[in-house]
Amino acid sequence: MVFSATIFLFFFLPITLITSFLLPRRFQNHLLLVASLFFYAWGETAFVLLMVASIGANYGGGLLLGRTTGPRLRFVVLSLGVLLNLAPLLFFKYATFGLDIYNSVSPYWGDVWRTLGPIHLPIGISFYTFQAISYLVDVYRDDAKAQRDPLNVALYIAFFPQLIAGPIVRYRDIAVQLTERVRTAAGVVSGIQRFTIGLAKKVLIANTLAVPVDQIYGLGPENVSMALAWLGVLLYTFQLYFDFSGYSDMAIGLGRMFGFTFPENFNYPYISRSIREFWRRWHISLSTWFRDYLYIPLGGNQRRTAFNLIVVFLLCGLWHGAQWNFALWGLFHGFFLLAERYGARWMKWSLPRPVQHAYALVVIMVGWVLFRSENLAQAGHMLRAMAGFSVADTWAHPLAYYVNREVLLGLAAAFLCATPLGTTAWRRLRAVKGLGVASRGLELVITVALLALCAIVLSAQTYNPFIYFRF
């Protein structure tokens, strides 16, 4: 079940939201936990037991950390807890990949293992595993107290708005909200508006651009011209952003509807002037998680900075998928971060802003080729085409075939919404004396209109993918 599915929009969410208003406050967490487990079981019936086991293990681990006093023993408990969390993720996500690597080199010493074949990856396991680790580490660092109520630990790990695709919420940021949150009418209205914005990003922009992207990437390498390759990458650049940021907006909005405040996950990443700035704006909850729970413990900027950056971004790439193209994508970004740190500090001061923006966008888009491609071979074909080494006949697959009116409108909306210009103009309008009430009324009208438009599009649309489900 995804947030843009009709079963969620017209049945699950209204029923859960209305029931939450009717139930007394002391039963709110019970309701949300039952709803969250049902939400997850809808798509992963058997694997909901794995999540329940994770909840039990982390609840016990947190209590044990809270009662253990010796620093060495506490570190041992934390290490065991982290390994216990990582074990299912390593098996389901990386076992086949690791065995394939082993088999590729094992003939040199005559030891070949039988391949496991494809293993089903439980939806959301990468996200809720990181949240569970956050709980244990925060308790270990005394950033939060061990939770004595298993219901609260369960809700923290399984809460459906951020369960499938984040944002990755740290326990210390939400511990108080699990027991003392306050839900207001203004918060609910704000949540509905934020959810609607995310839904519109997903349905009206990302889904529209996804169609030509899949068509272009579905062509054989001999059919992708230079212009077509750049078009495919441009469209995918916006598709990915509005798909994922739209889902994050919906998650943040859902949290507000139930009284929770989730951290922001995106901050207009495509206006960045460097790759370093990009990672401050893109998937913020993941990049800060890696920074605080891996990069800094490894030594951060104090020692072995280059090594730490490479390790972190290699793991960041592999976190997205057990494929060589994801590993290369992570290393690609790590390389440019190192280049900016050590060899290109002059760039910020010596190059005009448009050049800096162009540099960042080109690097980001080239990286997305690795991210979108099914394998390194396809990535290589696309990159060669983008560099002008394509042998494809431009007239055999003209750009006009892939850019119809809907795609042009989606692309125009993407260009506008990927920058803060619209938001800034709207805030200035609201600040004008006498226009505050009128602007709030207009916001409600726009919200209702967007919801209706999304409902109409979804009723006629059978193509409703979600990119981050694969992670």
C-alpha positions as CSV (number, residue, x, y, z in Angstrom):
1,M,0.0,0.0,0.0
2,V,1.4,3.4,-1.0
3,F,0.2,6.8,-0.1
4,S,-0.9,7.5,-3.6
5,A,-3.0,4.3,-3.9
6,T,-6.8,4.7,-3.9
7,I,-7.2,2.1,-1.1
8,F,-5.0,4.3,1.1
9,L,-6.5,7.7,0.1
10,F,-10.2,6.8,0.3
11,F,-10.3,4.0,2.9
12,F,-7.3,3.5,5.1
13,L,-6.5,7.1,5.9
14,P,-10.0,8.4,6.4
15,I,-10.9,5.5,8.7
16,T,-7.7,5.8,10.7
17,L,-8.0,9.6,11.0
18,I,-11.7,9.6,12.0
19,T,-11.2,6.8,14.5
20,S,-8.3,8.7,16.1
21,F,-10.6,11.7,16.7
22,L,-13.2,9.4,18.3
23,L,-10.9,7.5,20.6
24,P,-9.7,8.8,24.0
25,R,-6.1,10.1,24.1
26,R,-4.8,7.1,26.1
27,F,-5.7,4.8,23.2
28,Q,-4.1,6.8,20.4
29,N,-0.9,4.9,20.3
30,H,-2.7,1.6,20.4
31,L,-4.8,2.7,17.3
32,L,-1.7,3.9,15.4
33,L,0.3,0.8,16.1
34,V,-2.6,-1.5,14.9
35,A,-3.1,0.7,11.9
36,S,0.7,0.7,11.1
37,L,1.0,-3.1,11.4
38,F,-2.1,-3.5,9.2
39,F,-0.6,-1.0,6.7
40,Y,2.7,-3.0,6.5
41,A,0.9,-6.4,6.5
42,W,-1.1,-5.3,3.5
43,G,2.0,-5.5,1.3
44,E,4.2,-7.8,3.3
45,T,2.0,-10.2,5.1
46,A,4.6,-12.7,6.3
47,F,7.4,-10.1,7.0
48,V,5.3,-8.2,9.5
49,L,6.5,-11.0,11.9
50,L,10.1,-9.9,11.2
51,M,9.2,-6.4,12.1
52,V,7.6,-7.5,15.3
53,A,10.7,-9.5,16.2
54,S,12.8,-6.4,15.5
55,I,10.6,-4.4,17.8
56,G,10.9,-7.0,20.6
57,A,14.7,-7.3,20.2
58,N,15.2,-3.5,20.3
59,Y,12.9,-3.0,23.2
60,G,14.9,-5.6,25.2
61,G,18.2,-4.1,23.9
62,G,17.2,-0.6,25.0
63,L,16.2,-1.9,28.5
64,L,19.5,-3.7,28.8
65,L,21.5,-0.6,27.8
66,G,19.5,1.4,30.3
67,R,20.4,-0.9,33.2
68,T,24.0,-1.6,32.2
69,T,26.6,0.8,33.8
70,G,30.0,-0.4,32.7
71,P,31.2,1.4,29.6
72,R,32.8,-1.7,28.0
73,L,29.7,-3.8,28.8
74,R,27.4,-1.1,27.4
75,F,29.4,-1.0,24.2
76,V,29.2,-4.8,23.9
77,V,25.4,-4.7,24.3
78,L,25.2,-1.9,21.7
79,S,27.3,-3.8,19.3
80,L,25.2,-6.9,19.6
81,G,22.1,-4.9,19.2
82,V,23.3,-3.2,16.0
83,L,24.5,-6.5,14.6
84,L,21.1,-8.1,15.4
85,N,19.4,-5.3,13.5
86,L,21.8,-5.5,10.6
87,A,21.6,-9.3,10.2
88,P,18.2,-9.4,8.4
89,L,19.1,-6.5,6.3
90,L,22.4,-8.0,5.2
91,F,20.7,-11.3,4.4
92,F,17.7,-10.1,2.5
93,K,19.5,-7.2,0.7
94,Y,23.1,-8.3,0.3
95,A,23.4,-12.1,0.5
96,T,23.0,-12.8,-3.2
97,F,25.2,-9.9,-4.1
98,G,27.9,-11.0,-1.7
99,L,27.7,-14.6,-2.9
100,D,28.0,-13.5,-6.5
101,I,31.1,-11.5,-5.7
102,Y,32.6,-14.5,-3.9
103,N,31.8,-16.8,-6.8
104,S,33.4,-14.4,-9.3
105,V,36.7,-14.6,-7.5
106,S,36.5,-18.1,-5.9
107,P,37.7,-20.1,-9.1
108,Y,41.2,-18.8,-8.3
109,W,41.2,-21.1,-5.3
110,G,38.7,-23.6,-6.5
111,D,35.8,-23.0,-4.2
112,V,32.5,-22.1,-5.8
113,W,29.3,-21.9,-3.8
114,R,25.8,-22.4,-5.2
115,T,24.1,-19.1,-5.9
116,L,21.1,-18.2,-3.8
117,G,19.1,-16.6,-6.6
118,P,16.9,-13.6,-6.1
119,I,15.7,-13.0,-2.5
120,H,12.6,-10.9,-1.8
121,L,13.5,-7.7,-0.1
122,P,10.9,-6.7,2.6
123,I,9.6,-3.3,1.9
124,G,10.9,-0.6,4.1
125,I,13.5,-2.8,5.9
126,S,16.4,-0.3,5.1
127,F,14.4,2.5,6.8
128,Y,13.1,0.8,9.9
129,T,16.4,-0.9,10.5
130,F,18.2,2.5,10.6
131,Q,15.5,3.8,13.0
132,A,15.9,0.9,15.3
133,I,19.7,1.4,15.3
134,S,19.1,5.1,16.1
135,Y,17.0,4.1,19.2
136,L,19.8,1.9,20.6
137,V,22.6,4.4,19.8
138,D,20.6,7.3,21.4
139,V,20.0,5.3,24.5
140,Y,23.7,4.3,24.6
141,R,24.8,7.9,24.3
142,D,22.3,9.0,26.9
143,D,20.6,11.3,24.3
144,A,17.4,9.6,25.3
145,K,16.1,7.3,28.1
146,A,15.3,3.7,27.4
147,Q,11.6,3.2,26.7
148,R,9.9,1.1,29.3
149,D,6.7,0.8,27.4
150,P,7.0,-1.7,24.5
151,L,4.1,0.0,22.8
152,N,6.1,3.2,22.3
153,V,9.1,1.4,20.9
154,A,6.8,-0.5,18.5
155,L,5.1,2.7,17.4
156,Y,8.4,4.4,16.8
157,I,9.7,1.6,14.6
158,A,6.5,0.8,12.8
159,F,4.6,4.1,12.5
160,F,3.2,3.9,9.0
161,P,3.8,7.5,7.7
162,Q,7.6,7.1,7.7
163,L,7.8,3.3,7.7
164,I,8.2,2.7,4.0
165,A,10.4,5.5,2.8
166,G,11.3,7.8,5.6
167,P,12.2,10.4,6.5
168,I,14.4,8.5,8.9
169,V,13.3,9.8,12.3
170,R,15.7,9.6,15.1
171,Y,14.5,8.4,18.4
172,R,15.8,11.4,20.4
173,D,13.8,13.7,18.2
174,I,10.5,11.9,18.7
175,A,10.8,10.3,22.2
176,V,8.7,13.0,23.9
177,Q,6.1,13.1,21.1
178,L,5.4,9.4,21.6
179,T,3.8,10.2,25.0
180,E,3.1,13.9,25.2
181,R,2.2,15.2,21.7
182,V,-0.6,17.7,21.3
183,R,-2.8,17.6,18.2
184,T,-4.5,20.8,17.1
185,A,-7.0,21.7,14.4
186,A,-4.4,24.0,12.8
187,G,-1.9,21.2,12.8
188,V,-4.4,18.8,11.2
189,V,-5.2,21.3,8.5
190,S,-1.5,22.0,7.9
191,G,-0.9,18.3,7.7
192,I,-3.6,17.9,5.1
193,Q,-2.2,20.7,3.0
194,R,1.3,19.3,3.2
195,F,0.1,15.8,2.3
196,T,-1.8,17.3,-0.7
197,I,1.4,19.1,-1.9
198,G,3.3,15.8,-1.7
199,L,0.5,13.9,-3.5
200,A,0.5,16.4,-6.3
201,K,4.2,16.2,-6.7
202,K,4.0,12.4,-6.9
203,V,0.9,12.0,-9.1
204,L,1.0,15.1,-11.3
205,I,4.7,15.5,-11.9
206,A,6.7,12.4,-11.0
207,N,4.3,9.9,-12.5
208,T,3.9,12.0,-15.7
209,L,7.7,12.2,-16.2
210,A,8.2,8.5,-15.4
211,V,6.5,7.3,-18.6
212,P,9.0,8.8,-21.1
213,V,11.9,8.0,-18.7
214,D,11.0,4.3,-18.8
215,Q,10.5,4.4,-22.5
216,I,13.9,5.9,-23.2
217,Y,15.7,3.6,-20.8
218,G,13.8,0.7,-22.4
219,L,15.4,1.4,-25.8
220,G,18.4,-0.5,-26.8
221,P,21.8,1.3,-26.7
222,E,21.8,1.5,-30.5
223,N,18.6,3.6,-30.4
224,V,19.5,6.3,-27.8
225,S,20.9,9.4,-29.4
226,M,22.8,12.1,-27.6
227,A,19.7,14.4,-27.4
228,L,17.5,11.5,-26.2
229,A,20.0,10.4,-23.6
230,W,20.1,13.9,-22.1
231,L,16.3,14.2,-22.2
232,G,16.0,10.9,-20.4
233,V,18.4,12.0,-17.7
234,L,16.8,15.4,-17.3
235,L,13.3,13.9,-16.9
236,Y,14.6,11.3,-14.5
237,T,16.4,14.0,-12.4
238,F,13.0,15.6,-11.8
239,Q,11.1,12.4,-11.6
240,L,13.3,11.1,-8.8
241,Y,13.2,14.3,-6.8
242,F,9.4,14.8,-7.0
243,D,8.7,11.1,-6.4
244,F,10.8,11.0,-3.2
245,S,10.3,14.5,-1.9
246,G,6.6,14.1,-2.6
247,Y,6.5,11.0,-0.5
248,S,8.4,12.7,2.2
249,D,5.9,15.6,2.1
250,M,3.1,13.1,2.5
251,A,4.8,11.5,5.4
252,I,5.4,14.8,7.2
253,G,1.8,15.8,6.5
254,L,0.5,12.5,7.9
255,G,2.6,13.0,11.0
256,R,1.1,16.4,11.6
257,M,-2.4,15.0,11.2
258,F,-1.7,12.7,14.2
259,G,0.2,15.2,16.2
260,F,3.8,14.3,15.3
261,T,6.5,16.6,13.9
262,F,8.9,14.9,11.5
263,P,12.1,16.5,10.3
264,E,12.4,18.0,6.8
265,N,14.0,15.7,4.2
266,F,14.6,18.0,1.3
267,N,15.5,21.6,0.9
268,Y,15.6,22.4,-2.9
269,P,18.6,20.3,-3.6
270,Y,18.8,21.3,-7.3
271,I,19.7,24.9,-6.5
272,S,23.0,23.7,-5.0
273,R,26.3,25.2,-6.2
274,S,28.4,22.2,-5.0
275,I,28.0,18.5,-4.3
276,R,28.7,19.3,-0.6
277,E,25.8,21.7,-0.6
278,F,23.7,19.1,-2.5
279,W,24.1,16.6,0.3
280,R,23.0,19.2,2.9
281,R,19.8,19.5,0.9
282,W,19.1,16.0,-0.5
283,H,17.6,13.2,1.7
284,I,18.7,15.1,4.7
285,S,17.6,12.5,7.2
286,L,19.8,9.8,5.6
287,S,22.8,12.1,5.1
288,T,22.7,13.3,8.7
289,W,22.2,9.7,9.9
290,F,25.4,8.6,8.2
291,R,27.2,11.7,9.5
292,D,26.2,11.3,13.1
293,Y,26.2,7.5,13.4
294,L,29.0,6.6,11.1
295,Y,31.2,9.5,9.8
296,I,31.8,11.1,13.2
297,P,32.4,7.9,15.1
298,L,35.0,6.9,12.4
299,G,36.8,10.1,13.1
300,G,34.9,12.7,11.0
301,N,37.1,15.6,10.0
302,Q,39.6,15.0,12.8
303,R,41.5,12.1,11.3
304,R,41.4,10.0,8.1
305,T,38.9,12.4,6.6
306,A,39.3,11.1,3.1
307,F,39.0,7.4,4.2
308,N,35.9,8.2,6.3
309,L,34.2,10.0,3.4
310,I,34.9,7.2,0.9
311,V,33.6,4.6,3.4
312,V,30.5,6.6,4.2
313,F,29.5,7.2,0.6
314,L,30.3,3.7,-0.5
315,L,28.0,2.4,2.2
316,C,25.5,5.1,1.3
317,G,25.5,3.8,-2.3
318,L,25.1,0.2,-1.2
319,W,22.3,1.2,1.2
320,H,20.3,2.1,-1.9
321,G,20.9,-1.3,-3.5
322,A,23.1,-4.3,-3.7
323,Q,24.4,-3.5,-7.2
324,W,27.7,-2.3,-8.5
325,N,26.1,0.8,-10.1
326,F,24.9,1.9,-6.6
327,A,28.4,1.4,-5.2
328,L,29.9,3.4,-8.0
329,W,27.3,6.1,-7.6
330,G,28.3,6.5,-3.9
331,L,32.0,6.5,-4.7
332,F,31.3,9.0,-7.5
333,H,29.8,11.5,-5.0
334,G,32.5,10.7,-2.5
335,F,35.2,11.6,-5.1
336,F,33.6,15.0,-5.8
337,L,33.2,15.7,-2.1
338,L,36.9,15.0,-1.6
339,A,37.8,17.1,-4.7
340,E,35.8,20.1,-3.3
341,R,37.3,19.7,0.2
342,Y,40.9,19.5,-0.9
343,G,41.4,20.6,-4.4
344,A,38.7,23.0,-5.4
345,R,38.0,25.4,-2.5
346,W,38.8,28.2,-4.9
347,M,35.7,27.3,-6.9
348,K,33.3,29.0,-4.6
349,W,35.1,32.3,-4.8
350,S,36.5,32.4,-8.4
351,L,33.7,31.0,-10.5
352,P,30.4,32.9,-11.3
353,R,27.3,31.5,-9.6
354,P,25.7,30.2,-12.9
355,V,28.9,28.2,-13.6
356,Q,28.8,26.7,-10.0
357,H,25.2,25.8,-10.4
358,A,25.9,24.2,-13.8
359,Y,28.8,22.2,-12.4
360,A,26.7,20.8,-9.6
361,L,23.8,19.9,-11.8
362,V,25.9,18.2,-14.4
363,V,27.6,16.1,-11.7
364,I,24.3,15.3,-10.1
365,M,22.7,14.3,-13.4
366,V,25.7,12.1,-14.4
367,G,25.4,10.4,-11.0
368,W,21.7,9.8,-11.6
369,V,22.6,7.8,-14.8
370,L,24.3,5.3,-12.5
371,F,21.4,5.4,-10.1
372,R,18.7,4.8,-12.7
373,S,20.5,2.2,-14.8
374,E,19.7,-1.5,-14.3
375,N,23.4,-2.3,-14.5
376,L,26.8,-0.9,-15.3
377,A,26.5,-1.8,-19.0
378,Q,23.4,0.2,-19.4
379,A,25.0,3.1,-17.5
380,G,28.0,3.0,-19.8
381,H,25.8,3.1,-22.9
382,M,23.9,6.1,-21.6
383,L,27.0,8.0,-20.6
384,R,28.6,7.4,-24.0
385,A,25.5,8.7,-25.7
386,M,25.5,11.8,-23.5
387,A,29.1,12.4,-24.4
388,G,28.3,12.3,-28.1
389,F,29.5,8.8,-29.0
390,S,26.1,7.5,-29.9
391,V,25.5,5.8,-33.3
392,A,21.8,6.1,-33.0
393,D,19.7,7.6,-35.8
394,T,18.2,10.8,-34.3
395,W,15.2,10.6,-36.7
396,A,14.4,7.0,-35.8
397,H,13.4,8.1,-32.3
398,P,12.7,11.8,-32.3
399,L,12.3,13.8,-29.1
400,A,8.8,14.8,-30.0
401,Y,7.7,11.2,-29.6
402,Y,8.5,11.3,-25.9
403,V,7.5,14.9,-25.1
404,N,3.8,15.4,-25.4
405,R,1.7,18.1,-23.8
406,E,1.4,16.4,-20.5
407,V,5.1,15.9,-20.2
408,L,5.8,19.5,-21.1
409,L,3.4,20.7,-18.4
410,G,4.9,18.3,-15.9
411,L,8.4,19.5,-16.9
412,A,7.4,23.2,-16.5
413,A,5.9,22.5,-13.1
414,A,9.0,20.6,-12.1
415,F,11.3,23.6,-13.1
416,L,9.1,26.0,-11.1
417,C,8.7,23.8,-8.0
418,A,12.3,22.7,-7.8
419,T,13.2,26.2,-6.7
420,P,12.0,28.3,-3.8
421,L,10.7,31.1,-6.0
422,G,7.1,30.2,-5.7
423,T,7.2,29.6,-2.0
424,T,9.1,32.9,-1.4
425,A,6.6,34.9,-3.5
426,W,3.7,33.3,-1.6
427,R,5.1,34.1,1.8
428,R,5.6,37.7,0.7
429,L,2.0,37.8,-0.5
430,R,0.8,36.5,2.9
431,A,2.8,39.1,4.7
432,V,1.0,42.0,2.9
433,K,-1.4,43.7,5.3
434,G,-5.0,42.7,4.6
435,L,-4.1,39.7,2.4
436,G,-3.5,37.2,5.2
437,V,-7.1,35.9,5.5
438,A,-7.6,35.9,1.8
439,S,-4.4,34.0,1.2
440,R,-5.4,31.3,3.7
441,G,-8.8,30.9,2.0
442,L,-7.0,30.6,-1.3
443,E,-4.7,27.9,0.2
444,L,-7.8,25.9,1.1
445,V,-9.3,26.3,-2.4
446,I,-6.0,25.2,-3.9
447,T,-5.7,22.2,-1.6
448,V,-9.2,21.0,-2.5
449,A,-8.6,21.5,-6.2
450,L,-5.3,19.6,-6.1
451,L,-6.9,16.7,-4.1
452,A,-9.7,16.6,-6.7
453,L,-7.3,16.7,-9.6
454,C,-5.1,14.0,-8.1
455,A,-8.2,11.8,-7.5
456,I,-9.3,12.2,-11.1
457,V,-5.8,11.4,-12.5
458,L,-5.4,8.4,-10.2
459,S,-8.8,7.0,-11.2
460,A,-7.7,7.0,-14.8
461,Q,-4.0,6.2,-14.3
462,T,-2.8,2.6,-14.0
463,Y,0.9,3.6,-13.8
464,N,1.8,4.6,-10.3
465,P,5.3,3.4,-9.4
466,F,7.3,4.5,-6.4
467,I,11.1,4.5,-6.9
468,Y,12.2,4.1,-3.3
469,F,10.3,0.9,-2.8
470,R,13.2,-0.9,-4.4
471,F,15.5,0.2,-1.5
